[in-house]
Amino acid sequence: MNIQNDKEKLLNNSSEDIEITTDNNENDFVINQDILKNSQLKEQQHQQIQQQIQQQKKESSLGTIASVIGFYFFISISLVFLNKILLSDFKFEYPLFITWYQQIISFISIYLMTSMSKSVPALSFLPEFEFKSETAVKVLPVTAVLTGMVIFNNLCLEYVEVSFYQVARSLTICFSLVLTYVVLKSKTSYRATMACLVVFLGFLLGSAGEVNFSWLGIIFGLLSSFFVALYSIAVKRVLPAVDGNEWRLSIYNTAISIALIFPLIILSGEANTIFNEPLLYSGSFWFYMTIAGIMGYLISISVFMQIKHTSPLTNTISGTVKACVQTILAVVFWGNPISTQNAVGILLVIGGSFWYSMQRFFEMKK
């Protein structure tokens, strides 16, 4: 603000004494020097953190690597299964309320874990808890996108089988390709584009071969995929508002999404009948709801721990294997019927997604 004010005074009062102009220039120079020093200090701190992460990766034992990957598998698959239990087995047809409550639990988890970050070395990567109104205003558009993503995730899961869930939400990379070109004016490589086409073919085959096909499930899956792709682009523009810290952004995202979802519960009509629902007085129901909310935040921690102790490539492979395991477990535990055409579609989606991730990984290394 001081620099800007000085420049405005110089433009509007060009007849001022040369001494004042010189003093202002000197002040600008001093301030610019301070900004440069702070920038250099932040860059040095960033490099030190990266060096520590690389050193920790080298020191990570095979047991540690296996543990963090297993933790990621457990949290990610359990979260999908728990939400499916709530929506289908419990037949609790209030997906917006489920999403809202889980966001509240996630927010409480964030507050507790950020409060413990100074005393627990394993959580030292988490920033101090903060919530500033001016920052919240800047973050709001991105939070709206994230809220749409979470809501449509649960709505999709309500109408499709777990075995088909991966296919229904598979077009994220296809939407990413389109949005990258339209918004960022950046072209995708030929091989990455071919991988997207494989995923799209898998989506078509998997959808046509799905035994318990649902148009609502497909529509919500497409909307979920679109919002996931849009969020990955929009988040890059808002990160400077939170000093480039994604964990600090998660504090604002979770808090604001709670406020955004609440009026949607009223507008959708869920609030009119939810208090007549007997499950609200069931201890086991609230237990599942609370555990799912905690896991909703732990999924971010598990991905971070996996990348910290392994590599982005291992994270990509792990995500592909997790998708396969999740589909197999859905068939085993829920007995989801899978036709031959559906199975081919699922394999193409998982294979195409893996190919795309690998291609992007090697392109980024060049």
C-alpha positions in Angstrom: 0.0 0.0 0.0 2.9 2.5 0.8 4.5 1.8 -2.5 1.3 2.4 -4.4 0.5 5.6 -2.5 3.9 7.0 -3.2 3.5 6.3 -6.9 0.1 8.0 -7.0 1.5 11.1 -5.3 4.3 11.3 -7.8 1.8 11.1 -10.7 -0.6 13.6 -9.3 1.8 16.1 -7.9 4.6 16.3 -10.5 5.5 19.8 -9.3 6.7 18.7 -5.9 10.2 19.4 -4.7 13.0 17.1 -6.0 13.9 16.2 -2.5 10.5 14.7 -1.8 10.7 12.7 -5.0 14.2 11.5 -4.0 13.0 10.5 -0.5 10.1 8.6 -2.0 12.3 6.7 -4.4 14.6 5.8 -1.5 11.7 4.6 0.5 10.5 2.5 -2.5 14.0 1.1 -2.8 14.2 0.1 0.9 10.8 -1.5 0.7 11.6 -3.3 -2.5 14.8 -4.6 -0.9 12.8 -5.9 2.1 10.4 -7.6 -0.2 13.3 -9.2 -2.1 14.9 -10.4 1.1 11.6 -11.9 2.3 11.1 -13.6 -1.1 14.6 -15.0 -1.0 14.0 -16.2 2.6 10.8 -18.0 1.6 12.5 -19.6 -1.3 15.3 -20.9 0.9 12.8 -22.2 3.4 10.9 -24.0 0.6 14.2 -25.5 -0.7 15.0 -26.7 2.8 11.6 -28.3 3.2 12.0 -30.1 -0.2 15.4 -31.3 0.8 14.0 -32.7 4.1 11.2 -34.5 2.2 13.7 -36.0 -0.2 16.0 -37.1 2.6 13.0 -38.6 4.5 12.0 -40.5 1.3 15.5 -42.0 1.2 15.4 -43.0 4.8 11.9 -44.5 4.6 12.0 -48.2 5.2 10.0 -50.7 3.2 7.8 -51.2 6.3 7.0 -47.5 6.4 6.2 -47.3 2.7 3.9 -50.4 3.0 2.2 -48.8 6.0 1.4 -45.5 4.4 0.2 -47.2 1.2 -2.0 -49.5 3.3 -3.3 -46.6 5.3 -4.3 -44.8 2.0 -6.0 -47.9 0.7 -7.9 -48.4 4.0 -9.1 -44.8 4.3 -10.0 -44.3 0.7 -12.0 -47.5 0.2 -13.6 -47.3 3.7 -14.9 -43.8 3.0 -16.6 -45.0 -0.2 -18.0 -48.1 1.5 -19.2 -46.1 4.6 -21.1 -43.6 2.5 -22.7 -46.4 0.5 -23.8 -48.1 3.7 -25.4 -44.8 4.9 -27.1 -44.1 1.5 -28.2 -47.7 0.6 -28.0 -50.1 3.5 -29.4 -47.6 6.0 -31.6 -46.1 3.3 -31.0 -42.7 4.6 -32.1 -40.6 1.6 -30.6 -37.3 2.7 -27.3 -37.0 0.8 -27.0 -33.2 1.4 -27.4 -33.6 5.2 -24.8 -36.4 5.2 -22.4 -34.2 3.3 -23.1 -31.3 5.6 -22.6 -33.3 8.8 -19.4 -34.9 7.5 -18.0 -31.5 6.7 -18.7 -30.4 10.3 -16.8 -33.5 11.6 -14.0 -32.7 9.1 -13.8 -29.1 10.4 -13.6 -30.3 14.0 -10.8 -32.8 13.0 -8.9 -30.0 11.2 -9.1 -27.7 14.3 -7.9 -30.5 16.6 -5.1 -31.6 14.4 -3.8 -28.1 13.6 -3.9 -27.4 17.4 -1.7 -30.5 18.0 0.7 -29.8 15.1 3.3 -28.1 17.3 3.5 -30.8 19.8 3.1 -33.8 17.5 6.1 -34.1 15.0 4.1 -36.2 12.5 1.7 -33.3 12.1 4.3 -30.5 11.9 3.3 -29.9 8.2 0.0 -28.5 9.3 -0.3 -24.7 9.7 -1.8 -22.9 12.7 -5.5 -22.6 12.6 -6.8 -19.3 11.2 -9.9 -17.8 9.6 -9.8 -14.3 8.1 -12.9 -12.8 6.5 -10.8 -11.1 3.7 -9.2 -14.4 2.8 -12.5 -16.3 3.0 -14.0 -13.9 0.3 -11.0 -14.7 -2.0 -11.4 -18.4 -1.4 -15.2 -18.5 -1.8 -15.4 -19.3 -5.6 -13.1 -22.3 -5.2 -15.0 -23.5 -2.2 -18.2 -23.4 -4.2 -16.6 -25.6 -6.8 -15.3 -28.0 -4.1 -18.8 -28.1 -2.5 -20.3 -29.1 -5.8 -17.7 -31.8 -6.2 -18.4 -33.3 -2.8 -22.2 -33.1 -3.1 -22.3 -34.7 -6.5 -19.9 -37.5 -5.4 -22.4 -38.6 -2.7 -25.4 -38.2 -5.1 -23.6 -40.4 -7.6 -22.9 -43.0 -5.0 -26.5 -43.0 -4.0 -27.7 -44.1 -7.4 -24.9 -46.4 -8.7 -23.2 -49.6 -7.4 -19.8 -49.3 -5.8 -18.4 -51.5 -8.6 -19.6 -48.9 -11.2 -18.6 -45.9 -9.1 -15.2 -45.7 -10.7 -16.6 -45.7 -14.2 -19.4 -43.2 -13.4 -16.8 -40.6 -12.2 -14.1 -41.6 -14.8 -14.3 -38.6 -17.1 -12.5 -36.2 -14.8 -9.3 -36.4 -17.0 -11.4 -35.8 -20.1 -12.9 -32.7 -18.6 -9.4 -31.7 -17.4 -8.2 -31.9 -21.0 -11.0 -29.7 -22.3 -10.8 -27.1 -19.4 -7.0 -27.0 -19.7 -7.4 -26.0 -23.3 -10.4 -23.6 -22.8 -9.3 -21.9 -19.6 -5.5 -22.2 -19.6 -5.0 -22.2 -23.5 -2.7 -25.2 -23.0 -2.6 -28.1 -25.3 -2.4 -31.8 -24.2 0.1 -34.2 -25.7 -1.0 -36.7 -28.3 -0.4 -39.7 -26.0 -2.3 -38.1 -23.1 -5.2 -37.3 -25.4 -5.2 -41.0 -26.6 -5.3 -42.1 -23.0 -8.4 -39.9 -22.5 -10.1 -41.5 -25.5 -9.5 -44.9 -23.9 -11.1 -43.7 -20.7 -14.1 -42.3 -22.7 -14.5 -45.6 -24.5 -14.4 -47.4 -21.2 -17.0 -45.1 -19.9 -19.4 -45.8 -22.8 -18.9 -49.6 -22.6 -19.1 -49.7 -18.9 -22.3 -47.6 -18.8 -24.0 -49.6 -21.6 -23.1 -52.9 -19.9 -24.1 -51.8 -16.3 -26.7 -54.2 -15.0 -28.3 -51.7 -12.6 -28.0 -48.7 -14.9 -29.2 -45.3 -13.5 -29.4 -42.1 -15.6 -29.3 -40.0 -12.4 -26.2 -41.8 -11.3 -24.5 -41.1 -14.7 -25.6 -37.4 -14.6 -24.3 -36.9 -11.1 -21.1 -38.8 -11.9 -20.5 -36.5 -14.9 -21.2 -33.4 -12.8 -18.8 -34.7 -10.1 -16.1 -35.3 -12.7 -16.6 -31.8 -14.1 -16.3 -30.2 -10.7 -13.2 -32.3 -9.8 -11.5 -31.1 -13.0 -12.6 -27.5 -12.5 -11.3 -27.5 -8.9 -7.8 -28.7 -10.0 -7.5 -25.7 -12.3 -9.3 -23.1 -10.0 -7.3 -24.0 -6.9 -4.0 -22.9 -8.5 -5.4 -19.3 -8.9 -6.5 -19.0 -5.2 -3.5 -20.6 -3.5 -1.6 -17.3 -3.3 -4.4 -16.0 -1.0 -3.4 -18.6 1.6 0.4 -18.2 1.0 0.5 -21.3 -1.3 -0.5 -23.6 1.6 -3.0 -26.2 0.6 -3.6 -27.2 4.2 -4.5 -23.7 5.1 -6.9 -23.7 2.1 -8.6 -26.8 3.5 -9.5 -24.9 6.7 -11.3 -22.2 4.6 -12.8 -24.7 2.2 -14.3 -26.9 4.9 -15.6 -23.9 7.0 -17.2 -22.1 4.0 -18.7 -25.3 2.6 -20.6 -25.9 5.8 -22.2 -22.5 5.4 -22.9 -23.2 1.7 -24.5 -26.6 2.1 -26.9 -25.6 4.9 -29.3 -23.5 2.8 -29.2 -26.2 0.1 -30.6 -28.7 2.7 -33.6 -26.3 3.2 -34.1 -25.5 -0.5 -34.0 -29.2 -1.5 -36.8 -30.1 1.0 -34.6 -32.4 3.1 -35.2 -30.2 6.1 -39.0 -30.7 5.9 -38.9 -34.5 6.5 -35.6 -35.3 8.1 -36.8 -34.9 11.7 -39.3 -37.7 11.1 -36.4 -40.1 10.2 -36.1 -42.8 12.9 -32.3 -43.2 12.1 -31.7 -39.8 13.7 -32.2 -41.6 17.0 -29.9 -44.5 16.2 -26.5 -44.6 17.9 -25.0 -46.9 15.2 -26.1 -44.5 12.4 -24.3 -41.5 14.1 -21.3 -43.7 14.6 -21.0 -44.4 10.9 -21.7 -40.8 10.1 -19.0 -39.6 12.4 -16.4 -42.1 11.3 -17.1 -41.2 7.6 -16.6 -37.5 8.5 -13.2 -38.2 10.2 -12.1 -40.3 7.2 -13.1 -37.5 4.8 -10.3 -35.4 6.3 -7.9 -38.3 6.8 -7.9 -39.1 3.1 -6.0 -35.8 2.5 -3.5 -36.8 5.2 -3.1 -40.3 3.8 -2.3 -38.9 0.3 0.2 -36.5 1.7 1.9 -39.2 3.8 2.1 -41.5 0.7 3.7 -38.8 -1.4 6.0 -37.8 1.4 7.4 -41.3 1.9 7.3 -42.6 -1.7 7.0 -40.6 -4.9 4.3 -39.2 -7.3 4.8 -42.2 -9.5 4.1 -44.6 -6.7 1.1 -42.5 -5.7 -0.2 -42.9 -9.3 0.3 -46.7 -9.3 -1.2 -47.0 -5.9 -4.4 -45.1 -7.0 -4.8 -47.5 -9.9 -4.4 -50.6 -7.8 -6.8 -49.1 -5.2 -9.5 -48.7 -7.9 -9.1 -52.4 -8.8 -9.3 -53.5 -5.2 -12.3 -51.3 -4.6 -14.2 -52.8 -7.5 -13.3 -56.4 -6.5 -14.4 -55.8 -2.9 -17.7 -54.3 -4.1 -18.4 -57.5 -6.0 -17.4 -59.6 -3.0 -19.2 -57.8 -0.2 -22.2 -56.3 -2.1 -22.5 -58.9 -4.7 -22.7 -56.3 -7.4 -23.5 -58.0 -10.7 -21.0 -57.3 -13.5 -21.6 -58.1 -17.2 -18.8 -58.9 -19.6 -19.2 -55.5 -21.3 -19.3 -53.8 -18.0 -16.0 -55.5 -16.9 -14.3 -54.5 -20.2 -15.4 -50.9 -19.6 -14.1 -50.9 -16.0 -10.7 -52.3 -17.2 -10.5 -49.7 -20.0 -11.3 -46.9 -17.5 -8.7 -48.0 -15.0 -6.1 -48.8 -17.7 -6.7 -45.5 -19.5 -6.5 -43.5 -16.3 -3.2 -45.2 -15.4 -1.8 -44.5 -18.8 -2.8 -40.9 -18.6 -1.3 -40.4 -15.2 2.0 -42.1 -16.2 2.2 -40.0 -19.4 1.6 -36.8 -17.5 4.2 -37.8 -14.9 6.9 -38.4 -17.5 6.0 -35.2 -19.3 6.4 -33.2 -16.1 9.9 -34.7 -15.5 11.2 -33.4 -18.9 
